[in-house]
Amino acid sequence: MQQRRLAEFVATLPPPRSGGALPEGFAARRGRLPLPVAGHVTVGFGKVVNPRFNTVTVQNGLDIDAPAGAPVRAVAAGRVVHAGWFKGYGNIVIVDHGDGFHTLVAHLASMRTAMGEDVAAGAVLGTVGDTGSLKGPYLYFELREKGRPVDPRPWLAP
């Protein structure tokens, strides 16, 4: 339910900027993006089976285990198109990287950016928290291409 609402919300964001925020375009960064926070991925993209209840859910991003208060950084240059609360995700920041690519970071304890701000790669967007979460502090990270979630792992540096 929340994933559908998020997808509908992303569809209402301002149209993507033509060209890229990066001189070579965001797509050229495939396989070279850093994680937005120092930590490790605990839940991956795609279908996830709950071993206790044997239920299947679809994960549109990555859950990254990181300590509360750790800095969350922009994975590439872009413009902040949303910084605020979203039900089920808590405090979220969405960055438009141009060419139809957006990244989203959620469950932030604090946000250190604002809508409309241009951010450089590595700029601090906020800190890890547990807003909107029932499982304690961690970071949710999502990558969207033309509004659709895509697996971030192939985009990450080895």
ZIBELGI-V312274 format. One record per residue. N is the residue number from 1. NEAR is the number of other ideal C-beta (glycine too) atoms within 10 Angstrom. D_LAST is the distance of its C-alpha to the last C-alpha in Angstrom with 2 decimals. Layout:
BEGIN
n=N near=NEAR d_last=D_LAST
n=N near=NEAR d_last=D_LAST
END
This chain:
BEGIN
n=1 near=7 d_last=32.84
n=2 near=11 d_last=30.76
n=3 near=16 d_last=27.98
n=4 near=8 d_last=30.76
n=5 near=13 d_last=32.16
n=6 near=23 d_last=28.84
n=7 near=14 d_last=28.48
n=8 near=10 d_last=32.08
n=9 near=15 d_last=31.49
n=10 near=18 d_last=28.52
n=11 near=8 d_last=30.84
n=12 near=7 d_last=33.35
n=13 near=14 d_last=31.13
n=14 near=11 d_last=32.28
n=15 near=7 d_last=31.50
n=16 near=17 d_last=28.21
n=17 near=15 d_last=28.67
n=18 near=8 d_last=29.11
n=19 near=10 d_last=26.66
n=20 near=21 d_last=23.47
n=21 near=22 d_last=23.06
n=22 near=18 d_last=20.72
n=23 near=8 d_last=22.53
n=24 near=8 d_last=20.38
n=25 near=14 d_last=20.13
n=26 near=25 d_last=17.49
n=27 near=15 d_last=16.60
n=28 near=13 d_last=15.40
n=29 near=20 d_last=12.53
n=30 near=10 d_last=10.97
n=31 near=11 d_last=7.24
n=32 near=12 d_last=7.66
n=33 near=19 d_last=8.99
n=34 near=15 d_last=8.76
n=35 near=19 d_last=10.17
n=36 near=28 d_last=13.89
n=37 near=21 d_last=14.74
n=38 near=14 d_last=13.78
n=39 near=19 d_last=13.87
n=40 near=9 d_last=12.58
n=41 near=16 d_last=13.03
n=42 near=12 d_last=16.45
n=43 near=16 d_last=17.45
n=44 near=14 d_last=15.53
n=45 near=21 d_last=16.77
n=46 near=12 d_last=19.86
n=47 near=9 d_last=22.73
n=48 near=14 d_last=22.99
n=49 near=10 d_last=25.88
n=50 near=9 d_last=27.64
n=51 near=7 d_last=28.70
n=52 near=6 d_last=31.72
n=53 near=7 d_last=33.23
n=54 near=7 d_last=31.73
n=55 near=9 d_last=31.07
n=56 near=9 d_last=28.38
n=57 near=11 d_last=26.85
n=58 near=10 d_last=24.40
n=59 near=17 d_last=21.50
n=60 near=19 d_last=20.64
n=61 near=25 d_last=17.64
n=62 near=23 d_last=15.65
n=63 near=22 d_last=17.43
n=64 near=24 d_last=15.65
n=65 near=15 d_last=17.66
n=66 near=21 d_last=18.47
n=67 near=12 d_last=21.79
n=68 near=12 d_last=24.56
n=69 near=11 d_last=24.89
n=70 near=18 d_last=21.30
n=71 near=17 d_last=20.65
n=72 near=30 d_last=18.92
n=73 near=19 d_last=17.70
n=74 near=23 d_last=17.59
n=75 near=26 d_last=14.17
n=76 near=23 d_last=16.16
n=77 near=20 d_last=19.83
n=78 near=26 d_last=22.40
n=79 near=17 d_last=25.62
n=80 near=20 d_last=26.24
n=81 near=19 d_last=28.27
n=82 near=18 d_last=28.80
n=83 near=20 d_last=28.86
n=84 near=11 d_last=30.99
n=85 near=12 d_last=31.76
n=86 near=18 d_last=31.09
n=87 near=11 d_last=32.62
n=88 near=16 d_last=30.26
n=89 near=23 d_last=27.36
n=90 near=17 d_last=29.19
n=91 near=21 d_last=28.29
n=92 near=25 d_last=25.83
n=93 near=26 d_last=24.58
n=94 near=25 d_last=23.81
n=95 near=27 d_last=22.55
n=96 near=22 d_last=23.47
n=97 near=29 d_last=21.08
n=98 near=20 d_last=23.55
n=99 near=18 d_last=23.75
n=100 near=18 d_last=23.99
n=101 near=24 d_last=20.65
n=102 near=23 d_last=20.90
n=103 near=24 d_last=18.76
n=104 near=23 d_last=20.57
n=105 near=27 d_last=20.26
n=106 near=26 d_last=22.99
n=107 near=25 d_last=25.02
n=108 near=26 d_last=25.10
n=109 near=17 d_last=27.74
n=110 near=15 d_last=28.38
n=111 near=21 d_last=27.65
n=112 near=16 d_last=27.62
n=113 near=18 d_last=27.86
n=114 near=10 d_last=30.39
n=115 near=13 d_last=30.84
n=116 near=10 d_last=31.12
n=117 near=16 d_last=29.23
n=118 near=12 d_last=26.91
n=119 near=21 d_last=23.74
n=120 near=11 d_last=21.40
n=121 near=16 d_last=17.63
n=122 near=13 d_last=17.29
n=123 near=17 d_last=20.87
n=124 near=14 d_last=21.79
n=125 near=27 d_last=22.81
n=126 near=25 d_last=24.08
n=127 near=21 d_last=23.60
n=128 near=25 d_last=22.53
n=129 near=23 d_last=25.62
n=130 near=15 d_last=27.23
n=131 near=18 d_last=29.33
n=132 near=18 d_last=30.00
n=133 near=17 d_last=28.31
n=134 near=6 d_last=30.13
n=135 near=10 d_last=27.52
n=136 near=10 d_last=27.17
n=137 near=19 d_last=24.65
n=138 near=23 d_last=21.15
n=139 near=26 d_last=19.32
n=140 near=22 d_last=19.31
n=141 near=23 d_last=16.89
n=142 near=23 d_last=17.74
n=143 near=25 d_last=17.05
n=144 near=23 d_last=20.13
n=145 near=15 d_last=21.02
n=146 near=10 d_last=24.79
n=147 near=13 d_last=25.43
n=148 near=11 d_last=23.65
n=149 near=21 d_last=20.76
n=150 near=16 d_last=17.66
n=151 near=15 d_last=14.71
n=152 near=23 d_last=12.15
n=153 near=13 d_last=9.20
n=154 near=11 d_last=9.00
n=155 near=20 d_last=9.20
n=156 near=19 d_last=6.37
n=157 near=10 d_last=3.82
n=158 near=4 d_last=0.00
END
